[in-house]
Amino acid sequence: MPNPSRRFAMPTAVRIGLAGFATSGVLLSVVGLPGATPAAQAAEPDAVADVRPLPQIPGVDLEESTAPARTRVGPPIVRLKRGGGLDVAAVPARAAAGKSVGAAGSRARTARVKRLAKRPAQRPTVQMDARTLSKAMGGTVSLHRYQELVPAFNKALAAAHANTVRRVAMFTAQVGHESVGLKYMEEIASGADYNGRVDLGNTHPGDGERFKGRGPIQVTGRHNYREVSRWAYRQGLVPTRDYFVEHPGRLASDRQGFKGVVWYWTQARDMNSYADDKDIVGATEAVNGGTNGLEDRVARWHRALDMGDELLGKDQGKHAGRAHKKAHKKAHVKAHKKAHLKARAKGNNKRS
């Protein structure tokens, strides 16, 4: 860790790795401004960045610049927010005299960072209702049961960045097969066959039964239970690092089960890449380790793809709007006809 009293040049760049870090409240220097001309150095000789030591953060690679300290001025400061996105603070207005560095350049860089920060928030969010979920899953359980599951299912889709027809279709196909349309949140077998499976991390007696497949995607084995626990702990989703190792049965609950799906979909495997490529065989091998149940997975996948935008919940509002307009028009015609008949009857009475 560098000495806190040390003064050094502002880093030229910070490469932010996207591999599984979530943090908030950490101030980082993201982009250093380009070098000033000799005239700029003469105009402002003290344009040296005084920076606190840069923290070591998983997934973030920081590099100190070896360039002369006077060739850079204060950079924009960016706050990394939980769940993605960047919160850009004001840029220090210390632009030196000269053409290579100025307020316009600082504003342009800040604007670019702001545009990048907005991108994750612009991703569409799937808002599937219970009837759509039932249709996509094949109606294995009652509509009431799907109503109970749909909030957690939609949250899982959002967390897994499953926000296109292809991604949601692959998600429903694989999760639907593993859970038989969300009917089972725990493996039917006892799990005894997994005892002694070192590849699953089952090194203790009884690990097979204790860590059998749970959740809609059937997370299996002590190793995977430990990994999903630590990922969920880093995300602030569970209270301890080994939560599901200590409480394995909770991975089968409605509230916690979909966390295992999101972890597997985004961390253990890059499942969205298979979805984007429409590679159902590759996705099946990634989930199953082989092609077990491929025929059923393909049938579920095609059924979901055929639903199109309905799968994303986009048609729900449109259909509701059409129904409202149709009902309004019908009521208007009925009222107009009633008024016409009433006026006609009144006229006939006057003539008589």
Phi, psi and omega in degrees: 000129182296157176294130182300335181274357184288138176251131179213167183293146178299136182301141179294320180201158174236122177267121184259110177284140183267004188281085164066038171244142176225123182212163177214157176076018180252124179268128181230145170276119188264315184225124174275145181281156184294165184294143179275158178283165175306323179296321180293323179295321180292324182289326180221083185292341183264016182285065181243132182283126176257105192240138173291159180303139182279127184287155175273117184233132177302131178087000181235129182249117182251139178231133175276144179281145176258004180285160178305142187295332186275006181267006182222150175242177186303130181269170173293150178252135184233136176256126176279127184259150176300134177086007177102163180095160183235139178251108189268125177273176181294146179275130178302131183270066181242034182295128180280164177293140181137162186276336187278338181229134179193173182297325180298318178296320178297316180296321180297317180294319178297320179297321180295317180295321178297320179297319178295323181294331183279342187301313181300324182290341183274354179293136181294146178253129180283129176236075180283141174263175186296323180293320178293318178298319179298317179296317181292327183269357177088010176063037183292326179242177184291160177298324178299320179294320177294328176297325177290326186270337190297325178299313179293325179296315179296321177296321179295319177300316180295315181294330180271004182057032175273087190231018174232165180301316181298316182291316180294323178297316178294321179300311181292326180294311183287314178294322180297319179291313184297328183252005185054059177069033181069024177279321183245128176254006179211143180300137183290320180294162184288335184093000181299332180294344181270356178298134180080003179282092182297329180295339176262002182081012181275084184253355180251150176301133179085002180296329181300311179290320184294323185242042176287175185298127178220157183087167183298340180249008173062061173296130189227139172097147181303318182301312182291324176297321179292318183292317179293327177297313184291324175296314180296325178294319178296329179278354183077024184265339178226157187280339183228161183293330183244039188303310184280342171289320180283329182228069186298328182295337182289344177288350178262002182279158178300322185287319187259338188302321183287346174296323176296324178295312182298316178301312182294320185292326187249334186251306180293325178220160173259077189289332180296333178294323176293320180295316181298327180272359183056042182259083183290328179291313179298320179296320179296317178296324179293325182274317190262338186085358178199212179237032179297130179073021184301319182300315180293320179297318180296317179298317178295320181297312180295321178299318180291318179299320180295340179286339176058224183295340176301328180296332181270356182081009184287331184276348185297311179295322180295316180293322178296320178296319178296317180297320180295316179297318180296317179294320179296317179296318180297317179294322180295316179296318181297317180293321180295318180295320180295317179295321180296315180295323179295317179294322179295317178295322178296320178294322178294323179294323180295319182292328180281000000 
